[in-house]
């Protein structure tokens, strides 16, 4: 197995929204805001080369939305999926599977693109199966009023319409051991229903793709929960459970949204689970 970080593009989000009820005087120590209160956010995806399979976890926002839409998110930097794939010698048509941790636009928007004449939509990965789970799919296609602006039908419905949609199995507890794609999945329901956290066995290490269960290093303290989460009290419990597992077992946490920390480990302290060490992907994958 080989792992590659895929940078799909950076953006900015309101720091208050990213940290909920936590005062700015606390969260700005790890996530400094600009004059508009916006903080740096990455959309760092992960490519898994495993035998004949080339699996991409999450796909970022994509490029099919309007200029007005992207204007809300202050895109910065020059990263995109095609450039990042090409840097490792791959093309999007090489991808066999696209695994989506959940269907919010900043995680799955790049899965679908305009067709050639912009009269409709088509898969951005023509030869790939798109993976979600049945409970989350229902949650996203029949959205609640809290999340309706995050579940964009043009990102989601074409996956089913093109016949490339697959569902992973659901566990009896929190963790599905050995999913159809060969890795374990931790299911978390605080941010959105049935968000999936992949847990990969790689060269004797457990690499965990944290998605929105732990967006940045600044979210390590348990009360530091995003305002976007639909069930914040459940997030507290799920984060505590996962971070304790991570500290006990020396998991390597791949941070999708932290623009400045790529992979971290954590440790137990008197204040709870906190940062142990920060690594680049090159440190761990090479």
CORPE-V760326 format. One record per backbone hydrogen bond with DSSP energy under -0.5 kcal/mol. CO is the residue of the C=O (numbers start at 0). NH is the residue of the N-H. E is the energy in kcal/mol with one decimal. If there is no record, write none. Layout:
# CORPE-V760326
CO:NH:E
CO:NH:E
This chain:
# CORPE-V760326
1:48:-3.0
3:46:-3.1
4:6:-0.5
5:7:-0.8
5:44:-3.4
9:75:-1.6
10:40:-2.7
12:38:-3.0
13:17:-1.9
14:18:-1.2
15:19:-0.9
16:226:-3.1
16:227:-0.6
18:21:-2.2
22:25:-1.6
22:26:-1.9
23:27:-2.4
25:28:-1.2
26:29:-1.0
26:30:-2.1
33:36:-2.2
36:14:-3.2
37:33:-2.2
38:12:-1.6
39:258:-0.5
40:10:-2.6
42:7:-2.2
42:44:-0.8
44:5:-2.5
45:56:-3.1
46:3:-2.2
46:48:-0.5
47:49:-0.7
47:54:-2.8
48:1:-2.3
49:52:-2.0
52:49:-2.6
53:95:-1.9
53:96:-1.7
54:47:-3.2
54:56:-0.5
55:57:-0.7
55:98:-2.7
56:45:-1.4
59:108:-0.7
59:109:-1.9
65:69:-2.2
66:70:-1.8
67:71:-0.6
68:71:-1.4
69:72:-1.6
69:73:-0.6
69:74:-0.5
72:11:-2.9
75:9:-1.0
79:83:-2.2
80:84:-3.1
81:85:-2.4
82:86:-1.5
83:87:-0.5
84:87:-1.6
84:89:-2.4
85:88:-1.5
90:93:-2.4
91:94:-1.1
95:128:-2.2
96:55:-2.8
96:98:-0.5
97:99:-0.6
97:130:-3.2
98:57:-2.7
98:100:-0.6
100:195:-2.4
103:106:-2.3
103:107:-1.5
104:108:-1.9
106:58:-2.6
107:110:-2.2
108:111:-0.9
110:123:-2.9
110:124:-0.6
112:121:-2.7
114:117:-1.6
119:114:-2.7
121:112:-2.9
123:125:-0.5
124:127:-1.4
128:97:-3.2
128:130:-0.5
129:165:-3.4
130:99:-2.2
131:167:-2.7
132:136:-2.8
133:137:-2.0
134:138:-2.0
135:139:-2.6
136:140:-2.3
137:141:-1.3
139:142:-0.6
143:146:-0.6
143:147:-1.0
146:149:-2.2
146:150:-1.5
149:104:-1.8
149:151:-0.9
150:152:-0.6
151:154:-1.9
151:155:-1.0
152:156:-1.9
152:157:-0.5
155:158:-1.5
155:159:-0.7
156:159:-0.8
156:160:-2.3
157:161:-2.0
158:163:-1.4
158:164:-0.6
159:162:-1.4
163:129:-3.4
165:131:-2.2
167:133:-0.5
173:186:-3.4
174:176:-0.7
175:184:-2.2
178:181:-2.1
182:178:-2.9
183:198:-2.7
184:175:-3.0
184:186:-0.5
185:187:-0.5
185:196:-2.6
187:194:-2.5
189:229:-0.5
189:230:-3.0
190:229:-1.4
191:194:-1.1
194:187:-2.6
195:197:-0.6
196:185:-2.5
197:208:-2.2
198:183:-1.6
199:201:-0.8
199:206:-2.7
201:204:-2.1
204:201:-3.3
204:206:-0.7
205:207:-0.5
205:251:-3.1
206:199:-3.3
206:208:-0.5
207:209:-0.9
207:253:-3.0
209:212:-2.3
209:213:-1.0
214:256:-0.7
215:218:-1.7
216:219:-1.9
220:223:-1.9
222:224:-1.9
225:228:-1.2
230:233:-0.7
230:234:-2.0
231:235:-2.0
232:236:-1.4
233:237:-2.8
234:238:-3.1
235:239:-2.1
236:240:-2.4
237:241:-2.6
238:242:-3.0
239:243:-2.0
240:244:-1.9
241:245:-2.6
242:246:-2.5
243:247:-2.5
244:248:-2.1
245:249:-0.7
245:250:-1.8
250:252:-0.6
251:207:-3.0
251:253:-0.7
252:254:-0.6
252:263:-2.0
253:209:-2.5
253:255:-0.7
255:43:-2.8
256:41:-1.9
256:258:-0.7
261:254:-2.7
262:278:-3.6
263:252:-3.2
264:275:-3.0
264:276:-1.2
266:273:-2.6
268:271:-1.5
271:268:-1.1
273:266:-2.6
276:264:-2.3
278:261:-0.6
278:262:-2.0
279:283:-1.1
280:284:-3.4
281:285:-1.4
